[in-house]
Amino acid sequence: MSKVNAVFAALVLALPFSAGSGVAAERTCEVERPVVFAGLDWDSNAFHNSVAGYIIEHGYGCETDIIPGSSIPLVNGMARGDVDITMEIWPKNVSEALTKGQERGDFVDLGINFPDAKQAWYVPKYMVEGDDAPAKGLKTVFDLPKYKHLFEDPEEPGKGRFYNCIAGWACEVYNTKKLNAYQLNDHFVNFRPGTGAALAAAIESNIKRQRPIVFFYWGPTWVMGKIGDQVVELEEPAFDEAIWQAVTDENDPTKVTEATAYPLNPAHVYVNTEFSKEAPDLVEFLTAYETSSAIVSGALAYMQDTGGTTDDAAIEFLKQNRDLWTAWVPEDVAANVDAALKQ
């Protein structure tokens, strides 16, 4: 072998992966311990943990772990360094804890995971779209009184039925205030199902059978993953921070005379500050990580339909969305993940 060829061969062997083979060399994890995720107690966060965890384990050669809990304790745990990564923080929901931690320099905001978490009032498309749609002129919440007969409450004829959240949820309180502000109490029954499962079942069942329904819901959720393309959001006054603050601050719903659309609530990825220094490659990946409410809702709907876990949904997502996630990582990491997915 010539000297030139020998040097070329040595360079090829030193590459992290062969362009022809698609097989990457093993990476050594930047931290000599498991990478710890915040196990927040809702499915969309668990899905993100599964996706990011799979890539970190199989792509970067790390071990991972999860500490389960609710928002405030785990944000505080991230500030202490017990938690390295929180994949789905809603800053408006935990603003005080975030503000204190950021002031102390305890953690770093890596940016938006998904920007379009949505809360709104909906009606089915078949009620409002098409020349023969029964409620063709229904576009805004203020139009609802004209069409209340189409959404008749079976227990209180003469009024429509508005499907609210269950009693005790914050959204139930806000929607009750909105019903008063939009002067709908004389036209619609404020119906609160007994459980979240009952609300989801009522929405899915009515839309599947093409029955009239007007309801509140939010995403990302499996419900919106299954029916999101079959419903239309009712228009409300554009979001106004001052009006929204007044709605949330007032305890008496009858005193709320002005309301506004729900704010969009982007979800962010946060990491512990020391972890960000220890693992710059992982932080680069987590900074690039970005999805959407529709993607997450679709994953949750997959779980609902198949009875699968968030790990199952993560593998399905990685197989079906290669163009998306490979943009988050270097080529050798993508090759490692691809190899794991083929096993």
C-alpha positions as CSV (number, residue, x, y, z in Angstrom):
1,M,0.0,0.0,0.0
2,S,1.3,3.4,-0.9
3,K,1.9,6.1,1.8
4,V,-1.0,8.2,0.4
5,N,-3.3,5.2,0.4
6,A,-2.3,4.3,3.9
7,V,-3.0,7.8,5.2
8,F,-6.4,7.8,3.4
9,A,-7.3,4.4,5.0
10,A,-6.3,5.7,8.4
11,L,-8.5,8.7,8.0
12,V,-11.5,6.6,6.9
13,L,-11.0,4.4,10.0
14,A,-11.0,7.5,12.2
15,L,-14.3,8.7,10.9
16,P,-17.2,8.4,13.4
17,F,-19.2,6.5,10.8
18,S,-18.9,5.3,7.2
19,A,-21.0,7.2,4.7
20,G,-21.6,3.9,2.8
21,S,-22.5,1.7,5.7
22,G,-24.7,4.1,7.8
23,V,-23.3,2.5,10.9
24,A,-22.0,4.9,13.5
25,A,-19.3,4.4,16.1
26,E,-20.2,4.4,19.7
27,R,-20.3,7.7,21.5
28,T,-19.1,8.2,25.1
29,C,-21.7,10.0,27.2
30,E,-20.6,13.4,28.4
31,V,-21.7,12.6,32.0
32,E,-20.7,9.6,34.0
33,R,-24.1,9.0,35.5
34,P,-27.7,8.7,34.3
35,V,-29.2,11.8,32.7
36,V,-32.2,12.6,34.8
37,F,-35.5,13.7,33.3
38,A,-38.4,15.4,35.2
39,G,-41.3,12.9,35.2
40,L,-44.1,15.4,35.1
41,D,-47.5,13.8,35.6
42,W,-49.1,14.2,32.2
43,D,-48.8,12.1,29.0
44,S,-47.4,14.7,26.6
45,N,-44.4,15.4,28.9
46,A,-43.9,11.6,29.2
47,F,-43.9,11.3,25.4
48,H,-41.2,14.0,25.1
49,N,-39.1,12.2,27.8
50,S,-39.4,9.0,25.8
51,V,-38.4,10.6,22.5
52,A,-35.5,12.6,24.0
53,G,-34.5,9.7,26.2
54,Y,-34.3,7.3,23.3
55,I,-32.1,9.6,21.3
56,I,-29.9,10.3,24.3
57,E,-29.5,6.6,25.1
58,H,-29.1,5.2,21.7
59,G,-27.6,8.2,19.9
60,Y,-25.3,9.6,22.6
61,G,-24.5,6.4,24.6
62,C,-26.0,7.7,27.9
63,E,-28.0,6.1,30.6
64,T,-31.2,7.9,31.6
65,D,-33.5,8.0,34.6
66,I,-36.8,9.7,35.5
67,I,-38.0,11.3,38.8
68,P,-41.8,11.4,38.9
69,G,-43.7,14.3,40.4
70,S,-45.6,17.5,39.7
71,S,-44.5,20.8,38.3
72,I,-43.4,22.9,41.3
73,P,-41.4,20.1,43.2
74,L,-39.7,19.1,40.0
75,V,-38.8,22.7,39.0
76,N,-37.3,23.0,42.5
77,G,-35.5,19.7,42.0
78,M,-34.0,21.0,38.7
79,A,-32.8,24.1,40.6
80,R,-31.1,21.8,43.1
81,G,-29.5,19.6,40.5
82,D,-31.6,16.5,41.3
83,V,-33.2,16.8,37.8
84,D,-31.1,17.6,34.7
85,I,-33.8,18.1,32.0
86,T,-37.5,19.2,32.0
87,M,-38.9,18.7,28.5
88,E,-42.3,20.5,28.9
89,I,-42.4,23.5,31.1
90,W,-45.3,25.9,30.7
91,P,-43.7,29.2,32.0
92,K,-47.1,30.9,32.6
93,N,-48.1,28.1,34.9
94,V,-45.1,28.0,37.1
95,S,-43.8,31.6,36.7
96,E,-42.9,32.3,40.3
97,A,-40.7,29.1,40.7
98,L,-39.1,29.8,37.3
99,T,-38.4,33.4,38.1
100,K,-36.7,32.6,41.4
101,G,-34.6,29.9,39.8
102,Q,-33.5,32.0,36.9
103,E,-32.6,34.9,39.2
104,R,-30.3,32.5,41.1
105,G,-28.9,31.1,37.8
106,D,-30.1,27.6,38.7
107,F,-31.3,26.6,35.2
108,V,-31.3,27.5,31.6
109,D,-34.2,28.0,29.2
110,L,-33.3,26.1,26.0
111,G,-36.2,27.5,24.0
112,I,-39.6,26.3,22.8
113,N,-40.5,22.6,22.5
114,F,-43.9,23.4,20.9
115,P,-45.2,26.9,20.5
116,D,-48.9,26.3,20.0
117,A,-50.6,24.7,23.0
118,K,-54.2,25.6,22.4
119,Q,-57.3,26.1,24.6
120,A,-60.6,27.1,22.8
121,W,-64.3,26.5,22.2
122,Y,-65.1,24.2,19.3
123,V,-67.9,23.0,17.1
124,P,-67.8,20.2,14.5
125,K,-67.0,21.2,10.9
126,Y,-70.1,19.4,9.7
127,M,-72.2,21.9,11.7
128,V,-70.8,25.0,10.0
129,E,-69.1,24.1,6.7
130,G,-70.9,23.4,3.4
131,D,-74.0,24.9,1.7
132,D,-76.4,22.7,3.7
133,A,-74.6,23.0,7.1
134,P,-77.3,23.5,9.8
135,A,-75.2,26.3,11.6
136,K,-73.5,27.8,8.5
137,G,-73.4,31.3,10.0
138,L,-71.9,30.2,13.3
139,K,-68.5,31.7,13.5
140,T,-68.0,33.4,16.9
141,V,-69.1,32.8,20.5
142,F,-71.5,35.7,20.1
143,D,-73.4,33.8,17.4
144,L,-74.2,30.9,19.7
145,P,-77.6,32.2,20.9
146,K,-78.9,32.1,17.3
147,Y,-78.1,28.4,17.1
148,K,-78.9,27.2,20.6
149,H,-81.8,25.0,19.3
150,L,-79.3,22.9,17.4
151,F,-77.3,22.1,20.5
152,E,-80.3,21.5,22.8
153,D,-79.7,20.3,26.3
154,P,-81.8,17.1,26.8
155,E,-82.5,18.0,30.4
156,E,-83.4,21.7,29.9
157,P,-85.2,22.2,26.5
158,G,-85.0,25.7,25.2
159,K,-81.3,26.0,26.0
160,G,-78.3,24.6,24.3
161,R,-75.6,22.6,26.1
162,F,-72.1,23.8,26.5
163,Y,-69.6,21.1,27.5
164,N,-67.3,22.6,30.0
165,C,-64.4,21.1,32.0
166,I,-65.1,19.1,35.1
167,A,-65.7,21.0,38.4
168,G,-62.4,21.7,40.1
169,W,-60.3,22.3,37.0
170,A,-59.1,25.8,36.3
171,C,-60.6,25.7,32.8
172,E,-64.0,25.1,34.3
173,V,-63.7,28.3,36.3
174,Y,-62.5,30.3,33.4
175,N,-65.2,29.0,31.0
176,T,-67.9,29.7,33.6
177,K,-66.7,33.3,33.7
178,K,-66.6,33.5,29.9
179,L,-70.2,32.2,29.6
180,N,-71.3,35.2,31.8
181,A,-69.1,37.7,29.9
182,Y,-70.5,36.6,26.6
183,Q,-74.1,36.7,27.9
184,L,-74.7,33.0,27.2
185,N,-76.1,31.9,30.5
186,D,-79.7,32.5,29.4
187,H,-79.1,30.5,26.2
188,F,-76.8,27.6,27.2
189,V,-76.6,25.1,30.1
190,N,-73.1,25.1,31.6
191,F,-72.7,21.3,31.6
192,R,-69.8,19.9,33.6
193,P,-69.2,16.2,33.1
194,G,-68.3,14.1,36.1
195,T,-64.8,13.2,34.9
196,G,-62.2,14.1,32.3
197,A,-62.8,10.7,30.7
198,A,-66.5,11.4,30.5
199,L,-65.8,14.8,28.8
200,A,-63.5,13.1,26.3
201,A,-65.9,10.3,25.6
202,A,-68.8,12.7,25.0
203,I,-66.8,14.7,22.5
204,E,-65.5,11.7,20.6
205,S,-68.9,10.0,20.6
206,N,-70.8,13.0,19.3
207,I,-68.3,13.7,16.5
208,K,-68.1,10.1,15.5
209,R,-71.9,10.0,15.1
210,Q,-72.0,13.5,13.5
211,R,-74.2,15.0,16.3
212,P,-74.3,18.6,17.3
213,I,-71.9,19.6,20.1
214,V,-70.2,22.8,21.4
215,F,-67.4,22.2,23.8
216,F,-64.2,23.4,25.3
217,Y,-61.0,21.4,24.9
218,W,-57.2,21.8,24.8
219,G,-54.1,20.4,23.1
220,P,-51.9,18.6,22.9
221,T,-54.2,15.7,23.9
222,W,-55.3,12.4,22.4
223,V,-58.7,13.9,21.8
224,M,-57.4,16.6,19.6
225,G,-55.1,14.1,17.9
226,K,-58.2,12.1,16.9
227,I,-60.7,14.9,16.1
228,G,-58.7,18.1,15.7
229,D,-59.1,18.1,11.9
230,Q,-62.9,17.6,12.2
231,V,-63.6,20.7,14.4
232,V,-63.6,24.5,14.0
233,E,-62.6,26.9,16.7
234,L,-65.2,29.5,17.6
235,E,-63.8,33.0,17.4
236,E,-63.4,35.1,20.6
237,P,-62.1,38.6,21.1
238,A,-58.4,38.5,20.4
239,F,-56.2,37.8,23.4
240,D,-55.7,40.8,25.7
241,E,-53.3,40.4,28.6
242,A,-55.1,42.9,30.8
243,I,-58.6,41.5,30.2
244,W,-57.3,37.9,30.7
245,Q,-55.7,39.0,34.0
246,A,-59.0,40.5,35.2
247,V,-60.8,37.3,34.2
248,T,-58.4,35.1,36.2
249,D,-58.3,37.4,39.2
250,E,-62.1,37.8,39.7
251,N,-63.5,35.1,41.9
252,D,-67.2,35.9,41.2
253,P,-68.2,34.7,37.7
254,T,-71.2,37.0,37.6
255,K,-68.9,40.1,37.9
256,V,-66.9,39.2,34.8
257,T,-68.4,41.2,31.9
258,E,-65.6,41.1,29.5
259,A,-63.5,38.2,28.3
260,T,-60.9,37.3,25.7
261,A,-59.5,34.2,23.9
262,Y,-57.2,31.9,25.9
263,P,-53.5,32.8,25.5
264,L,-51.3,30.5,23.5
265,N,-49.1,28.8,26.0
266,P,-45.7,27.7,24.5
267,A,-44.0,24.8,26.3
268,H,-40.2,25.2,26.8
269,V,-37.3,22.8,27.5
270,Y,-35.2,23.7,30.6
271,V,-32.0,22.2,32.0
272,N,-30.0,22.6,35.2
273,T,-27.2,25.1,34.7
274,E,-24.4,22.7,35.9
275,F,-25.7,20.0,33.5
276,S,-25.6,22.6,30.6
277,K,-21.9,23.0,31.3
278,E,-21.2,19.3,31.7
279,A,-23.1,18.2,28.6
280,P,-22.8,20.8,25.7
281,D,-23.5,18.2,23.0
282,L,-26.7,17.1,24.7
283,V,-27.7,20.7,25.3
284,E,-27.2,21.4,21.6
285,F,-29.6,18.5,20.8
286,L,-32.2,19.7,23.4
287,T,-32.0,23.3,22.1
288,A,-32.7,22.0,18.5
289,Y,-35.6,19.8,19.8
290,E,-38.9,21.3,18.6
291,T,-42.3,19.7,17.9
292,S,-45.8,21.0,17.6
293,S,-49.1,20.5,19.4
294,A,-50.4,18.6,16.4
295,I,-47.5,16.2,16.5
296,V,-47.9,15.5,20.2
297,S,-51.6,15.1,19.9
298,G,-51.1,12.6,17.1
299,A,-48.7,10.6,19.3
300,L,-51.2,10.6,22.2
301,A,-53.9,9.5,19.9
302,Y,-51.7,6.6,18.7
303,M,-51.3,5.5,22.4
304,Q,-55.1,5.8,22.9
305,D,-55.9,3.7,19.8
306,T,-53.2,1.0,20.3
307,G,-53.0,0.8,24.1
308,G,-49.3,1.6,23.7
309,T,-46.9,3.3,26.1
310,T,-45.2,6.6,25.6
311,D,-42.1,4.6,24.7
312,D,-44.1,2.8,21.9
313,A,-45.3,6.2,20.7
314,A,-41.8,7.6,20.7
315,I,-40.5,4.7,18.5
316,E,-43.4,5.2,16.1
317,F,-42.7,9.0,16.0
318,L,-39.0,8.4,15.3
319,K,-39.8,5.9,12.5
320,Q,-42.4,8.2,10.9
321,N,-40.7,11.6,11.3
322,R,-37.0,11.0,10.4
323,D,-36.7,14.2,8.4
324,L,-37.7,16.1,11.5
325,W,-35.6,14.6,14.3
326,T,-32.4,14.0,12.3
327,A,-32.2,17.8,12.0
328,W,-31.8,17.9,15.8
329,V,-28.6,15.8,15.9
330,P,-25.3,15.2,14.2
331,E,-25.1,12.5,11.5
332,D,-23.4,9.9,13.6
333,V,-26.0,10.3,16.3
334,A,-28.8,9.9,13.7
335,A,-27.0,6.7,12.4
336,N,-26.9,5.3,15.9
337,V,-30.6,5.9,16.5
338,D,-31.5,4.5,13.1
339,A,-29.5,1.3,13.9
340,A,-31.4,1.0,17.2
341,L,-34.8,1.4,15.5
342,K,-34.0,-1.4,13.1
343,Q,-33.3,-3.9,15.9
